[in-house]
Amino acid sequence: MTNNIHKPMPDTGQDSNEILQQLDNFKEHDPNYKDGRVWSLVYYLDEDHSAFIKDSYHKFACENGLNPTAFKSLKKFETDVISATADILNGTEEVCGVVTSGGTESCLMAVKTYRDMAKETRGVTSPEMVIPESAHVAWFKASEYFGVKIRLVPLLDDLTPNMKKLKKMVNRNTVMILGSAPEYPHGTIDPIAEMGEIAQKRKIPLHVDACVGGFILPFMEMNGEDIPLWDYRVPGVTSISADIHKYGYAAKGASTLTYRNLDYLRYQMFVNQDWPGGVFASSALLGTRPGGAYAAAWAVLQYFGKAGYQKLAKDTLEAVNTLKAGVRAIPELEIMGDPKGPLFAYKSISPDLNIYAVGDQMDAMGWQVNRNQFPSGLHAMVTAQHLKVVDQYIIDLQTAVNTVKANPELGEQGGAATYGMLAHVPLRGMVKKKVLEMYSEQYRAGGGELDMAAEGGSSGSGKLADKILAWWVARQTRKSSGGK
Ligand SMILES: Cc1ncc(COP(=O)(O)O)c(C=O)c1O
């Protein structure tokens, strides 16, 4: 039987060395993160560190953490990682939790836990969660997946959530409140202590999304930085997500989700005592759980220890401060809000300077800069590795600003035009529909190959945006010529 599958399975196997060579070749079009020009996605330090986490991963690449009683090694790694996390988050012996596959799984699980808890303990059948506009997109995903309605707290001018509005949004259907430390778009640490008071008073769980901050803010504080309280020292905080595969510099696939005590965690667990395959219990989203990710997470915590992470936090903060000072020295630019952690975003305050055009110029100089929208801006997720490139970044940023000022038409071209237009398409539902269509198409077996150079960047892809722009322009043209 024939089919039209574009890339069928090879009829016979191939030589392993050749395959490994091919794998290396596939990297050709990937972002080159090793020279420090990529911001977010990858947390790279150097080849020695990279080799170490790969070796640790390989030792357990085939082992499965599905059943905690089978591979005792993996359960030990998980227990040690959770204990170390509870320690740096200033928890007590009561703190409990799981290692998950990443920040998104940690966020999803917290929503499921609090939804189920509210249902069982308070009979809530129309669950809602109160989250600031700056919450990571994973929380919107969780809302869709688990049917928990979002009450969206608007931001004040300083990009902190409007606490008066937050207070009013809490009602009998509220299953949880969310704060971030820090949030992804601008790096603001939400007022967790204030949120904690509201949460305690209203007896609502408060989750802190520290997927970004969990493995760096504690060490910045140990270094003497003035960081507002956001962890288990805030009495109302009931759970925290903290990613080891971000500022913990572990291999991909490692985050933690901890709870203040087992009273919460038990609502996360899944048990089926009647399954023909045997009594089944699972602590989080995954069935099979990758042993390699656990081993690498455990190994990296032992490798750095508190002192190692303090040094990484120090270098990161030095890089952040140098970058911020450089941005502040450019009169047309402004840092958004008051970011305290390892990331920040900046925007144009000059009507003559299109910030997306500045981004295009930076890209042309070999940087991979993420874009923000609402308001338009550029984003920097800074790691210790970036310390060696920050001076060049600032020089290039000034050059980019000068180029765009001298050539304002650049704001009407390329990515700048696309991003500008995308942010202004008024019917957001139509943008969603179009993105859905295009994304789905890329997952068809036998379909066109994904353009390896096109996708990437947590802020979206330029090429995809180009296609949406083309669609939008065509649609406008049809409308103005009488079509539908
Ligand atoms: C604040 C925050 N929460 C959650 C996530 C999701 O993490 P992941 O990409 O590991 O799923 C991110 C990712 O950047 C984040 O910044």
The ligand as an SDF file (V2000), in Angstrom:
LIG
                    3D

 16 16  0  0  0  0  0  0  0  0999 V2000
    6.7550   33.2720   35.0950 C   0  0  0  0  0  0  0  0  0  0  0  0
    6.7300   32.0300   34.2470 C   0  0  0  0  0  0  0  0  0  0  0  0
    5.9080   31.0230   34.5700 N   0  0  0  0  0  0  0  0  0  0  0  0
    5.8490   29.8860   33.8500 C   0  0  0  0  0  0  0  0  0  0  0  0
    6.6280   29.7080   32.7370 C   0  0  0  0  0  0  0  0  0  0  0  0
    6.5160   28.4380   31.9320 C   0  0  0  0  0  0  0  0  0  0  0  0
    7.6860   27.7140   31.9930 O   0  0  0  0  0  0  0  0  0  0  0  0
    8.0670   26.5800   30.9260 P   0  0  0  0  0  0  0  0  0  0  0  0
    8.4060   27.2990   29.6580 O   0  0  0  0  0  0  0  0  0  0  0  0
    9.2150   25.8850   31.5630 O   0  0  0  0  0  0  0  0  0  0  0  0
    6.8970   25.6900   30.7480 O   0  0  0  0  0  0  0  0  0  0  0  0
    7.5180   30.7380   32.3630 C   0  0  0  0  0  0  0  0  0  0  0  0
    8.3650   30.6050   31.1770 C   0  0  0  0  0  0  0  0  0  0  0  0
    9.0930   31.4960   30.7870 O   0  0  0  0  0  0  0  0  0  0  0  0
    7.5620   31.9250   33.1260 C   0  0  0  0  0  0  0  0  0  0  0  0
    8.3560   32.9530   32.7720 O   0  0  0  0  0  0  0  0  0  0  0  0
  1  2  1  0
  2  3  1  0
  2 15  2  0
  3  4  2  0
  4  5  1  0
  5  6  1  0
  5 12  2  0
  6  7  1  0
  7  8  1  0
  8  9  2  0
  8 10  1  0
  8 11  1  0
 12 13  1  0
 12 15  1  0
 13 14  2  0
 15 16  1  0
M  END
$$$$
